[in-house]
Amino acid sequence: MNNNSAKATLQSILQTIYPFLVIGVIWEVSVQLNWMPSSNLSSPSIILQRFIDVAFMDGILWKHFLSSFTRLVIGFSLASVLGLITGALLSMQPLLNKMFEPVINLLVSVPTIAWVPVLLITMGLGDKTVITTIFLGSYFVIVYNTMRGIEIVDKNIINAAHSMGVHGTKLFAKVLIPASFLSILTGLRLGLGYAWRALVGGEMLSAMIQWGVGKMIFQARFWNDTATMIVGILIIGFSVILIDQVMINYIEKITVYRWGMVNQVEESNLE
Amino acid sequence: MKVNENNWQRFLAVIPIAVFLVSWEYLAKYQIINAHLFPQPTQIIRSLATLYSKGQPENSELLMHISATLKRLLLSFTFGVIGGILVGCLMSINQKFHSFLNPIISLFMPIPGMALAPLVIVWLGFGDPTIIFLGAISVFFPVVFNTIAGIKSINKQLIRAGQIMGLSQIKIATQIYFPWALVHILNGVRIGLARGWMTIVAVEFIAASNWGIGYMIWNAAEYLRADVVYGGILVLIILYFAIERITIRNLENKTVVRWGLLSQKNG
């Protein structure tokens, strides 16, 4: 049984990797045989070499990564906390809702990156701008989904809670948040995606920032250093997937799945 | 009664915006906030009007910027949607194709278009090719993803029913698969439009030559022309709303909503 599942895991890993291997080999060969100019696209071996250089020899990759990650964490946690609170407030107070829902709808549709020039002018060219961009990128979508989530909670559940004497904060924490958590998670997930976009854009455009994966890619442009660019791009891709898959899936598992709010179709199929 | 309520709601919705704009106007007017960084809203409108009348009637500057951006959006949107639907259909038909492309798409989908910009600039240079290429990529991924999801989610009973009633393969594809998947595809197209729009504006910041709303905003920011920056953002908001209404809403209402596959939200 155990052996079988190990085999299945190995197979699925192989299945994920082989397209990259195929493309990598074709790419390497075509660069080596000069079908593609290596000045425009470094071969995989050079990219790997560059990755080892920046990751293990001088380690600047981690410095870039760490400063990006710090910004992301600060901006995104601020946005999540404030977004949840705002969303909850807007959904509980009909008057506030009527007043501010159109504003939120309007602001959701502003491309996050459009805030950057405004922030560069008003907040300077440094960290503050990037963190605020991340915040703005993820805040509105979290507000929006929290609001929607709480609005569609079954009124019977709320009435039942009321008749059992659950009101106010307790109602909120024990009933409304769990009941709308699926939608909240969607908001958080979307927000995280937007936060990454905002992070990369903000880092590229803020002149006073020295460290950050976005900056690393942007600076490589001045030397036409495609290897470093591709290392940066892949790092971003893998970190997004990793955070999304590991962190949010974990939260999903310990919350909505455990509470039985989602049909565990895939898992029941496996058994 | 109903009309009254709607008016009341509209009135409530306008309050925060009006309060915000009016207080901004007067705070800036009396220099309580820095009018260079936060120019009065009337000033913003005025500078938009100036931009519009500059080079009138043929080459109004504002309209040139707008049309450059819209042209890029239209091209990348067309390439992205057509490519996305084609690849999505191929991937749902052929399992080998699917298992080959799926990991690649999963890796590249979350990468922001902006991150690819420096690399693409090396290949295609500054200007339209780079912007359109990156825009098309941003449109492409959500469309592929949702096309596959749509085709996968089809109710097998419908196909069996179709077969029993003697539909040919092509008819099953066009009359059952296509309408069913269209709800998902349109959803993907909408996400793609939003993403493509964001990417195009972002890439215009760093890779545009001379025209485009993104270029206009960025250029204004470098000269500390805050009024033009805010004006540009206003234009972006209005344009996006108009585009979304005209294209996707319209298409949805004419197809999936009319077919009853999607109930219309809030009238």
Interface residues (C-beta under 8 A of the other chain):
Chain A: Q15 T16 I17 Y18 P19 F20 V22 I23 N40 L41 L95 K98 M99 F100 E101 P102 V103 L106 S109 V110 P111 T112 I113 A114 W115 V116 P117 V118 L120 I121 T122 G193 W196 R197 V200 G201 M204 L205 G214 I217 F218 A220 R221 N224 T226 M229 I230 G232 I233 L234 I236 G237 F238 V240 I241 D244
Chain B: Q9 L12 A13 I15 P16 I17 L37 F38 S99 F100 L101 P103 I104 S106 L107 F108 P110 I111 P112 M114 A115 L116 A117 P118 L119 I121 V122 W123 A194 W197 M198 V201 A202 F205 I206 I217 W218 A220 A221 L224 A226 V229 Y230 G232 I233 L236 I237 Y240 F241 E244
